[in-house]
């Protein structure tokens, strides 16, 4: 019987944004005209790799392009956390855009984690090498033919010229 249970990597996103937590939305510290909006976050399983990816991907991202805003992550349990969009516009009509940015950020982090956890690409299967085998067989057959071929006759040793030089021991 085939095992049809999903592995951790196939079970969907690593984390998902659950929405704005309105009771936590507060004026931003040191910026009374701006607010900090908090979003609920749910993990399949809390993971330091996901948190590290969040920090890297969130670097330089601004939830509100009109303010000096930024994202923070707060992990408070093994399955729940919070994302704060700091120093965003206090206008509630702008908050939907901030929430879209938070969703895009979580999706980008999920993709980054998935790409890191994806198994490496399988190496290309080795070719059977028939052309190499044919070449090896042909050279083997050629060597067998060479053994059976008639060879040119070599001159007898007595017919080879011998030159003696002074001081050599030939003929003594």
Short mmCIF file of the C-alpha atoms (twelve columns), coordinates in Angstrom:
data_MODEL
# 
_entry.id   MODEL 
# 
loop_
_atom_site.group_PDB 
_atom_site.id 
_atom_site.type_symbol 
_atom_site.label_atom_id 
_atom_site.label_alt_id 
_atom_site.label_comp_id 
_atom_site.label_asym_id 
_atom_site.label_seq_id 
_atom_site.Cartn_x 
_atom_site.Cartn_y 
_atom_site.Cartn_z 
_atom_site.pdbx_PDB_model_num 
ATOM 1   C CA . UNK A 1   0.000  0.000   0.000   1 
ATOM 2   C CA . UNK A 2   1.363  3.451   -0.899  1 
ATOM 3   C CA . UNK A 3   1.995  5.968   1.853   1 
ATOM 4   C CA . UNK A 4   -0.049 9.032   0.935   1 
ATOM 5   C CA . UNK A 5   0.796  11.216  3.913   1 
ATOM 6   C CA . UNK A 6   2.253  14.586  3.124   1 
ATOM 7   C CA . UNK A 7   5.784  15.360  4.158   1 
ATOM 8   C CA . UNK A 8   6.609  18.591  5.969   1 
ATOM 9   C CA . UNK A 9   7.694  20.195  2.709   1 
ATOM 10  C CA . UNK A 10  4.465  19.281  0.901   1 
ATOM 11  C CA . UNK A 11  2.036  20.422  3.587   1 
ATOM 12  C CA . UNK A 12  1.652  23.998  2.328   1 
ATOM 13  C CA . UNK A 13  3.280  27.259  3.356   1 
ATOM 14  C CA . UNK A 14  5.664  27.332  6.301   1 
ATOM 15  C CA . UNK A 15  3.850  30.349  7.742   1 
ATOM 16  C CA . UNK A 16  0.744  32.340  6.970   1 
ATOM 17  C CA . UNK A 17  -0.498 35.756  7.919   1 
ATOM 18  C CA . UNK A 18  -3.798 35.544  9.798   1 
ATOM 19  C CA . UNK A 19  -4.667 39.254  9.576   1 
ATOM 20  C CA . UNK A 20  -4.516 42.508  11.502  1 
ATOM 21  C CA . UNK A 21  -4.724 42.329  15.280  1 
ATOM 22  C CA . UNK A 22  -6.561 45.646  15.813  1 
ATOM 23  C CA . UNK A 23  -6.280 45.746  19.612  1 
ATOM 24  C CA . UNK A 24  -2.465 45.892  19.276  1 
ATOM 25  C CA . UNK A 25  -2.396 48.792  16.805  1 
ATOM 26  C CA . UNK A 26  -0.817 51.663  18.709  1 
ATOM 27  C CA . UNK A 27  0.824  55.015  18.050  1 
ATOM 28  C CA . UNK A 28  4.436  54.543  17.066  1 
ATOM 29  C CA . UNK A 29  7.010  55.402  19.696  1 
ATOM 30  C CA . UNK A 30  8.715  58.741  18.986  1 
ATOM 31  C CA . UNK A 31  6.366  59.319  16.000  1 
ATOM 32  C CA . UNK A 32  2.929  60.310  17.303  1 
ATOM 33  C CA . UNK A 33  1.508  60.879  13.796  1 
ATOM 34  C CA . UNK A 34  2.372  57.261  12.763  1 
ATOM 35  C CA . UNK A 35  1.169  53.886  14.071  1 
ATOM 36  C CA . UNK A 36  2.476  50.354  14.504  1 
ATOM 37  C CA . UNK A 37  0.124  47.781  12.969  1 
ATOM 38  C CA . UNK A 38  0.352  44.210  14.236  1 
ATOM 39  C CA . UNK A 39  -0.477 41.108  12.215  1 
ATOM 40  C CA . UNK A 40  -1.029 37.584  13.477  1 
ATOM 41  C CA . UNK A 41  1.260  34.880  12.097  1 
ATOM 42  C CA . UNK A 42  0.787  31.109  12.256  1 
ATOM 43  C CA . UNK A 43  3.597  28.611  11.623  1 
ATOM 44  C CA . UNK A 44  3.277  24.929  10.881  1 
ATOM 45  C CA . UNK A 45  6.251  24.638  13.184  1 
ATOM 46  C CA . UNK A 46  8.402  27.447  14.542  1 
ATOM 47  C CA . UNK A 47  11.730 27.384  12.843  1 
ATOM 48  C CA . UNK A 48  14.881 29.459  13.329  1 
ATOM 49  C CA . UNK A 49  15.586 29.108  9.601   1 
ATOM 50  C CA . UNK A 50  12.269 30.816  8.782   1 
ATOM 51  C CA . UNK A 51  13.028 33.577  11.277  1 
ATOM 52  C CA . UNK A 52  16.495 34.127  9.794   1 
ATOM 53  C CA . UNK A 53  15.013 34.253  6.280   1 
ATOM 54  C CA . UNK A 54  12.417 36.750  7.502   1 
ATOM 55  C CA . UNK A 55  15.152 39.022  8.820   1 
ATOM 56  C CA . UNK A 56  17.069 38.827  5.522   1 
ATOM 57  C CA . UNK A 57  14.046 39.281  3.247   1 
ATOM 58  C CA . UNK A 58  12.486 42.060  5.372   1 
ATOM 59  C CA . UNK A 59  15.727 44.057  5.348   1 
ATOM 60  C CA . UNK A 60  15.024 47.269  3.453   1 
ATOM 61  C CA . UNK A 61  11.335 46.475  2.786   1 
ATOM 62  C CA . UNK A 62  8.952  49.217  3.730   1 
ATOM 63  C CA . UNK A 63  5.323  48.430  4.523   1 
ATOM 64  C CA . UNK A 64  4.342  52.036  3.760   1 
ATOM 65  C CA . UNK A 65  6.290  53.755  1.002   1 
ATOM 66  C CA . UNK A 66  5.335  57.235  2.296   1 
ATOM 67  C CA . UNK A 67  6.874  56.810  5.752   1 
ATOM 68  C CA . UNK A 68  10.146 55.514  7.234   1 
ATOM 69  C CA . UNK A 69  8.434  52.195  7.982   1 
ATOM 70  C CA . UNK A 70  9.853  48.712  8.524   1 
ATOM 71  C CA . UNK A 71  8.832  45.195  9.620   1 
ATOM 72  C CA . UNK A 72  9.600  43.343  12.871  1 
ATOM 73  C CA . UNK A 73  8.971  39.719  13.794  1 
ATOM 74  C CA . UNK A 74  7.983  38.525  17.259  1 
ATOM 75  C CA . UNK A 75  7.819  34.807  18.001  1 
ATOM 76  C CA . UNK A 76  5.844  34.026  21.121  1 
ATOM 77  C CA . UNK A 77  4.999  30.329  20.766  1 
ATOM 78  C CA . UNK A 78  5.846  27.273  18.711  1 
ATOM 79  C CA . UNK A 79  2.951  27.920  16.328  1 
ATOM 80  C CA . UNK A 80  2.103  31.628  16.654  1 
ATOM 81  C CA . UNK A 81  3.863  34.922  16.229  1 
ATOM 82  C CA . UNK A 82  3.357  38.547  15.340  1 
ATOM 83  C CA . UNK A 83  4.666  40.815  12.612  1 
ATOM 84  C CA . UNK A 84  4.724  44.534  13.358  1 
ATOM 85  C CA . UNK A 85  4.617  47.077  10.566  1 
ATOM 86  C CA . UNK A 86  6.327  49.955  12.339  1 
ATOM 87  C CA . UNK A 87  5.864  53.665  11.652  1 
ATOM 88  C CA . UNK A 88  3.111  53.427  9.042   1 
ATOM 89  C CA . UNK A 89  0.411  55.958  8.215   1 
ATOM 90  C CA . UNK A 90  -2.285 56.431  10.847  1 
ATOM 91  C CA . UNK A 91  -4.908 56.610  8.067   1 
ATOM 92  C CA . UNK A 92  -6.942 53.357  8.269   1 
ATOM 93  C CA . UNK A 93  -7.603 53.515  4.510   1 
ATOM 94  C CA . UNK A 94  -3.856 52.866  3.953   1 
ATOM 95  C CA . UNK A 95  -3.767 49.789  6.170   1 
ATOM 96  C CA . UNK A 96  -5.019 47.431  3.444   1 
ATOM 97  C CA . UNK A 97  -1.878 48.259  1.409   1 
ATOM 98  C CA . UNK A 98  0.270  47.602  4.462   1 
ATOM 99  C CA . UNK A 99  -1.461 44.246  4.935   1 
ATOM 100 C CA . UNK A 100 -0.788 43.366  1.277   1 
ATOM 101 C CA . UNK A 101 2.894  44.151  1.830   1 
ATOM 102 C CA . UNK A 102 2.913  41.922  4.919   1 
ATOM 103 C CA . UNK A 103 1.312  39.076  2.916   1 
ATOM 104 C CA . UNK A 104 3.886  39.553  0.139   1 
ATOM 105 C CA . UNK A 105 6.696  39.489  2.699   1 
ATOM 106 C CA . UNK A 106 5.492  36.236  4.283   1 
ATOM 107 C CA . UNK A 107 5.095  34.666  0.822   1 
ATOM 108 C CA . UNK A 108 8.623  35.724  -0.135  1 
ATOM 109 C CA . UNK A 109 10.029 34.234  3.064   1 
ATOM 110 C CA . UNK A 110 8.111  30.986  2.462   1 
ATOM 111 C CA . UNK A 111 9.550  30.777  -1.071  1 
ATOM 112 C CA . UNK A 112 13.075 31.438  0.213   1 
ATOM 113 C CA . UNK A 113 12.784 28.709  2.850   1 
ATOM 114 C CA . UNK A 114 11.319 26.294  0.281   1 
ATOM 115 C CA . UNK A 115 14.189 26.959  -2.123  1 
ATOM 116 C CA . UNK A 116 16.727 26.310  0.635   1 
ATOM 117 C CA . UNK A 117 15.031 23.083  1.643   1 
ATOM 118 C CA . UNK A 118 14.427 21.784  -1.872  1 
ATOM 119 C CA . UNK A 119 16.497 18.696  -2.560  1 
ATOM 120 C CA . UNK A 120 19.379 19.343  -4.933  1 
ATOM 121 C CA . UNK A 121 18.665 18.620  -8.556  1 
ATOM 122 C CA . UNK A 122 19.313 14.998  -9.455  1 
ATOM 123 C CA . UNK A 123 22.457 14.543  -11.493 1 
ATOM 124 C CA . UNK A 124 21.920 13.840  -15.145 1 
ATOM 125 C CA . UNK A 125 21.868 10.079  -15.708 1 
ATOM 126 C CA . UNK A 126 25.140 8.776   -17.068 1 
ATOM 127 C CA . UNK A 127 25.051 7.848   -20.702 1 
ATOM 128 C CA . UNK A 128 25.450 4.228   -21.504 1 
ATOM 129 C CA . UNK A 129 28.516 5.033   -23.566 1 
ATOM 130 C CA . UNK A 130 27.918 2.794   -26.558 1 
ATOM 131 C CA . UNK A 131 30.161 4.935   -28.728 1 
ATOM 132 C CA . UNK A 132 32.998 4.470   -26.238 1 
ATOM 133 C CA . UNK A 133 32.378 0.734   -26.100 1 
ATOM 134 C CA . UNK A 134 32.409 0.510   -29.882 1 
ATOM 135 C CA . UNK A 135 35.708 2.422   -30.026 1 
ATOM 136 C CA . UNK A 136 37.256 0.143   -27.408 1 
ATOM 137 C CA . UNK A 137 36.059 -2.967  -29.242 1 
ATOM 138 C CA . UNK A 138 37.355 -1.648  -32.578 1 
ATOM 139 C CA . UNK A 139 40.807 -0.944  -31.148 1 
ATOM 140 C CA . UNK A 140 40.857 -4.402  -29.565 1 
ATOM 141 C CA . UNK A 141 39.947 -6.034  -32.892 1 
ATOM 142 C CA . UNK A 142 42.588 -3.935  -34.659 1 
ATOM 143 C CA . UNK A 143 45.250 -5.183  -32.246 1 
ATOM 144 C CA . UNK A 144 44.187 -8.769  -32.901 1 
ATOM 145 C CA . UNK A 145 44.471 -8.146  -36.650 1 
ATOM 146 C CA . UNK A 146 47.967 -6.714  -36.176 1 
ATOM 147 C CA . UNK A 147 49.073 -9.900  -34.422 1 
ATOM 148 C CA . UNK A 148 47.882 -12.024 -37.339 1 
ATOM 149 C CA . UNK A 149 49.207 -9.724  -40.107 1 
ATOM 150 C CA . UNK A 150 52.492 -10.540 -41.837 1 
ATOM 151 C CA . UNK A 151 55.294 -8.347  -40.635 1 
ATOM 152 C CA . UNK A 152 58.112 -6.971  -42.755 1 
ATOM 153 C CA . UNK A 153 61.242 -9.022  -42.366 1 
ATOM 154 C CA . UNK A 154 63.972 -7.585  -40.291 1 
ATOM 155 C CA . UNK A 155 67.591 -7.983  -41.435 1 
ATOM 156 C CA . UNK A 156 69.609 -10.691 -39.722 1 
ATOM 157 C CA . UNK A 157 71.932 -9.563  -36.962 1 
ATOM 158 C CA . UNK A 158 74.956 -10.623 -39.022 1 
ATOM 159 C CA . UNK A 159 73.904 -8.254  -41.775 1 
ATOM 160 C CA . UNK A 160 73.770 -5.203  -39.509 1 
ATOM 161 C CA . UNK A 161 76.804 -2.924  -39.829 1 
ATOM 162 C CA . UNK A 162 79.017 -2.891  -36.750 1 
ATOM 163 C CA . UNK A 163 81.364 -0.012  -36.184 1 
ATOM 164 C CA . UNK A 164 84.067 -0.403  -33.626 1 
ATOM 165 C CA . UNK A 165 85.551 2.683   -32.096 1 
ATOM 166 C CA . UNK A 166 88.963 3.025   -30.551 1 
ATOM 167 C CA . UNK A 167 89.109 1.751   -27.074 1 
ATOM 168 C CA . UNK A 168 86.055 -0.394  -27.368 1 
ATOM 169 C CA . UNK A 169 86.177 -3.957  -26.218 1 
ATOM 170 C CA . UNK A 170 84.659 -5.386  -29.385 1 
ATOM 171 C CA . UNK A 171 86.715 -8.225  -30.864 1 
ATOM 172 C CA . UNK A 172 89.269 -8.417  -28.030 1 
# 
